[in-house]
Amino acid sequence: MATRKTTTTAARKPAARKCPDCKGTGETTETVRVGSARKPRETADRQNALCLTCFGTGTPSD
């Protein structure tokens, strides 16, 4: 009977960590505020902003 061949698996790189604030997208959603500084009002509109934790890369900085 022939001997059984064993295969070795290549070591995998660990998955890159995702930023906890933007969940790996690099962008966050901010609510639009209008009005003066004394009486600001939030609208139903949203705008995208660059994530300040990862600076848009999607991976958290150390």
KOLLO-425314 format. One record per residue: x, y, z of N, C-alpha, C in turn. Coordinates in nm, 4 decimals, always signed. Atoms other than C-alpha are relative to their C-alpha. Layout:
BEGIN
+----------+----------+----------+----------+----------+----------+----------+----------+----------+
|     n.xx |     n.yy |     n.zz |    ca.xx |    ca.yy |    ca.zz |     c.xx |     c.yy |     c.zz |
+----------+----------+----------+----------+----------+----------+----------+----------+----------+
|        X |        Y |        Z |        X |        Y |        Z |        X |        Y |        Z |
...
+----------+----------+----------+----------+----------+----------+----------+----------+----------+
//
This chain:
BEGIN
+----------+----------+----------+----------+----------+----------+----------+----------+----------+
|     n.xx |     n.yy |     n.zz |    ca.xx |    ca.yy |    ca.zz |     c.xx |     c.yy |     c.zz |
+----------+----------+----------+----------+----------+----------+----------+----------+----------+
|  +0.0834 |  -0.1154 |  +0.0000 |  +0.0000 |  +0.0000 |  +0.0000 |  +0.0896 |  +0.1240 |  +0.0000 |
|  -0.0799 |  -0.1226 |  +0.0115 |  +0.1299 |  +0.3497 |  -0.0852 |  -0.0103 |  +0.0828 |  +0.1279 |
|  +0.0033 |  -0.0854 |  -0.1192 |  +0.2231 |  +0.5880 |  +0.1909 |  -0.0826 |  +0.1253 |  -0.0285 |
|  +0.0885 |  -0.1151 |  +0.0145 |  -0.0108 |  +0.8757 |  +0.2495 |  +0.0826 |  +0.1293 |  -0.0005 |
|  -0.0699 |  -0.1269 |  +0.0095 |  +0.1122 |  +1.2209 |  +0.1436 |  -0.0711 |  +0.1022 |  +0.0898 |
|  +0.0590 |  -0.1052 |  -0.0823 |  +0.0604 |  +1.5044 |  +0.3847 |  +0.0327 |  +0.1342 |  -0.0642 |
|  -0.0217 |  -0.1325 |  +0.0564 |  +0.0201 |  +1.8590 |  +0.2672 |  +0.0111 |  +0.0998 |  +0.1141 |
|  -0.0136 |  -0.1043 |  -0.1009 |  +0.1264 |  +2.1617 |  +0.4597 |  -0.0800 |  +0.1212 |  -0.0451 |
|  +0.0749 |  -0.1201 |  +0.0335 |  -0.0915 |  +2.4668 |  +0.4751 |  +0.0881 |  +0.1213 |  +0.0235 |
|  -0.0778 |  -0.1227 |  -0.0134 |  +0.0610 |  +2.8073 |  +0.4259 |  -0.0534 |  +0.0800 |  +0.1179 |
|  +0.0411 |  -0.0814 |  -0.1135 |  +0.0559 |  +3.0300 |  +0.7286 |  -0.0717 |  +0.1242 |  -0.0522 |
|  +0.0785 |  -0.1151 |  +0.0441 |  -0.2109 |  +3.2948 |  +0.6859 |  +0.0346 |  +0.1225 |  +0.0817 |
|  -0.0209 |  -0.1249 |  -0.0710 |  -0.1598 |  +3.6549 |  +0.7708 |  -0.1264 |  +0.0300 |  +0.0804 |
|  +0.1188 |  -0.0351 |  -0.0764 |  -0.3911 |  +3.7757 |  +1.0455 |  -0.0785 |  +0.1084 |  -0.0732 |
|  +0.0849 |  -0.0969 |  +0.0676 |  -0.6846 |  +3.9759 |  +0.9165 |  +0.0279 |  +0.1395 |  +0.0561 |
|  -0.0251 |  -0.1375 |  -0.0433 |  -0.6343 |  +4.3497 |  +0.9268 |  -0.1138 |  +0.0465 |  +0.0904 |
|  +0.1016 |  -0.0488 |  -0.0920 |  -0.8121 |  +4.5154 |  +1.2151 |  -0.0766 |  +0.1146 |  -0.0642 |
|  +0.0830 |  -0.1077 |  +0.0515 |  -1.1012 |  +4.7443 |  +1.1288 |  -0.0132 |  +0.1087 |  +0.1060 |
|  +0.0171 |  -0.1139 |  -0.0897 |  -1.1439 |  +5.0869 |  +1.2786 |  -0.1339 |  -0.0135 |  +0.0717 |
|  +0.1269 |  +0.0165 |  -0.0721 |  -1.4086 |  +5.0748 |  +1.5554 |  -0.0999 |  +0.1122 |  -0.0262 |
|  +0.0915 |  -0.1117 |  +0.0212 |  -1.5525 |  +5.4164 |  +1.4697 |  -0.0699 |  -0.0055 |  -0.1357 |
|  +0.0592 |  -0.0004 |  +0.1344 |  -1.6063 |  +5.3818 |  +1.0940 |  -0.0229 |  -0.1405 |  -0.0544 |
|  +0.0164 |  +0.1404 |  +0.0393 |  -1.6081 |  +4.9982 |  +1.0753 |  +0.0729 |  -0.0333 |  -0.1303 |
|  -0.0847 |  +0.0323 |  +0.1135 |  -1.3344 |  +4.9964 |  +0.8109 |  -0.0292 |  +0.0759 |  -0.1277 |
|  +0.0317 |  -0.0728 |  +0.1229 |  -1.4917 |  +5.2363 |  +0.5585 |  +0.0838 |  +0.1245 |  -0.0174 |
|  -0.0783 |  -0.1220 |  +0.0080 |  -1.2824 |  +5.5432 |  +0.6432 |  -0.0835 |  +0.1259 |  +0.0056 |
|  +0.0891 |  -0.1156 |  -0.0057 |  -1.5875 |  +5.7690 |  +0.6568 |  -0.1012 |  -0.0163 |  +0.1120 |
|  +0.1073 |  +0.0005 |  -0.0986 |  -1.8368 |  +5.8633 |  +0.9258 |  -0.1102 |  +0.0930 |  -0.0479 |
|  +0.1133 |  -0.0834 |  +0.0374 |  -2.1790 |  +6.0242 |  +0.8936 |  -0.0282 |  +0.0986 |  +0.1116 |
|  +0.0252 |  -0.1070 |  -0.0963 |  -2.2432 |  +6.3557 |  +1.0644 |  -0.1344 |  +0.0635 |  -0.0289 |
|  +0.1253 |  -0.0715 |  +0.0138 |  -2.5707 |  +6.5360 |  +1.1265 |  +0.0282 |  +0.1457 |  -0.0335 |
|  -0.0182 |  -0.1397 |  +0.0383 |  -2.6009 |  +6.8768 |  +0.9610 |  -0.0679 |  +0.0877 |  +0.1042 |
|  +0.0544 |  -0.0942 |  -0.0984 |  -2.6487 |  +7.1579 |  +1.2136 |  -0.0080 |  +0.1373 |  -0.0629 |
|  +0.0184 |  -0.1349 |  +0.0530 |  -2.7858 |  +7.5003 |  +1.1205 |  -0.0371 |  +0.0928 |  +0.1140 |
|  +0.0363 |  -0.0982 |  -0.1006 |  -2.8405 |  +7.8197 |  +1.3138 |  +0.1222 |  +0.0619 |  +0.0634 |
|  -0.1098 |  -0.0697 |  -0.0672 |  -2.6352 |  +8.0440 |  +1.5350 |  +0.0579 |  -0.0877 |  +0.1102 |
|  -0.0656 |  +0.0769 |  -0.1055 |  -2.4038 |  +7.9254 |  +1.8096 |  -0.0867 |  -0.0068 |  +0.1262 |
|  +0.0837 |  -0.0012 |  -0.1202 |  -2.6594 |  +8.0193 |  +2.0762 |  -0.1192 |  -0.0948 |  -0.0107 |
|  +0.1185 |  +0.0847 |  +0.0175 |  -2.9471 |  +7.8223 |  +1.9273 |  +0.0181 |  -0.0909 |  -0.1229 |
|  -0.0192 |  +0.0887 |  +0.1158 |  -2.8184 |  +7.5435 |  +1.6977 |  -0.1172 |  -0.0973 |  -0.0146 |
|  +0.1096 |  +0.0915 |  +0.0290 |  -3.0701 |  +7.3158 |  +1.5307 |  +0.0511 |  -0.1088 |  -0.0930 |
|  -0.0400 |  +0.1124 |  +0.0848 |  -3.0111 |  +6.9702 |  +1.3827 |  -0.1082 |  -0.0264 |  -0.1032 |
|  +0.0946 |  +0.0317 |  +0.1062 |  -3.1727 |  +6.8867 |  +1.0504 |  +0.0002 |  -0.1508 |  -0.0236 |
|  +0.0072 |  +0.1425 |  +0.0327 |  -3.2664 |  +6.5480 |  +0.9064 |  +0.1068 |  -0.0390 |  -0.1016 |
|  -0.1020 |  +0.0267 |  +0.1014 |  -2.9853 |  +6.5804 |  +0.6507 |  +0.1268 |  -0.0548 |  +0.0641 |
|  -0.1260 |  +0.0599 |  -0.0456 |  -2.6561 |  +6.3875 |  +0.6824 |  +0.1074 |  +0.0326 |  -0.1022 |
|  -0.1127 |  -0.0166 |  +0.0905 |  -2.3122 |  +6.4416 |  +0.5358 |  +0.1133 |  -0.0925 |  +0.0441 |
|  -0.1131 |  +0.0884 |  -0.0292 |  -2.0057 |  +6.2168 |  +0.5118 |  +0.1194 |  +0.0835 |  +0.0426 |
|  -0.1205 |  -0.0666 |  -0.0477 |  -1.6893 |  +6.3128 |  +0.6956 |  +0.1108 |  -0.1034 |  +0.0125 |
|  -0.1157 |  +0.0866 |  -0.0145 |  -1.3397 |  +6.1678 |  +0.7145 |  +0.0104 |  -0.0471 |  +0.1447 |
|  -0.0134 |  +0.0543 |  -0.1347 |  -1.2901 |  +5.9386 |  +1.0139 |  +0.1281 |  +0.0529 |  +0.0628 |
|  -0.1160 |  -0.0589 |  -0.0656 |  -1.0581 |  +6.1098 |  +1.2609 |  +0.0833 |  -0.1025 |  +0.0754 |
|  -0.0759 |  +0.1037 |  -0.0687 |  -0.9524 |  +5.7845 |  +1.4278 |  +0.1028 |  -0.0644 |  -0.0926 |
|  -0.0906 |  +0.0689 |  +0.0929 |  -0.8000 |  +5.6218 |  +1.1196 |  +0.0435 |  +0.0880 |  -0.1176 |
|  -0.0336 |  -0.0942 |  +0.1088 |  -0.7684 |  +5.9277 |  +0.8884 |  -0.0331 |  -0.0563 |  -0.1378 |
|  +0.0484 |  +0.0490 |  +0.1285 |  -0.9616 |  +5.7496 |  +0.6123 |  +0.0596 |  -0.1294 |  -0.0492 |
|  -0.0625 |  +0.1231 |  +0.0478 |  -0.7510 |  +5.4332 |  +0.5911 |  -0.0849 |  -0.1229 |  +0.0287 |
|  +0.0819 |  +0.1152 |  -0.0373 |  -1.0018 |  +5.1999 |  +0.7607 |  +0.0638 |  -0.0887 |  +0.1041 |
|  -0.0684 |  +0.0765 |  -0.1045 |  -0.7408 |  +5.0542 |  +0.9946 |  +0.0412 |  +0.0962 |  +0.1116 |
|  -0.0313 |  -0.0931 |  -0.1092 |  -0.6864 |  +5.2072 |  +1.3398 |  +0.1502 |  +0.0241 |  +0.0106 |
|  -0.1419 |  -0.0308 |  -0.0189 |  -0.3598 |  +5.3848 |  +1.3996 |  +0.0413 |  -0.0438 |  +0.1404 |
|  -0.0477 |  +0.0518 |  -0.1277 |  -0.1468 |  +5.2504 |  +1.6827 |  +0.0372 |  +0.1076 |  +0.0954 |
+----------+----------+----------+----------+----------+----------+----------+----------+----------+
//
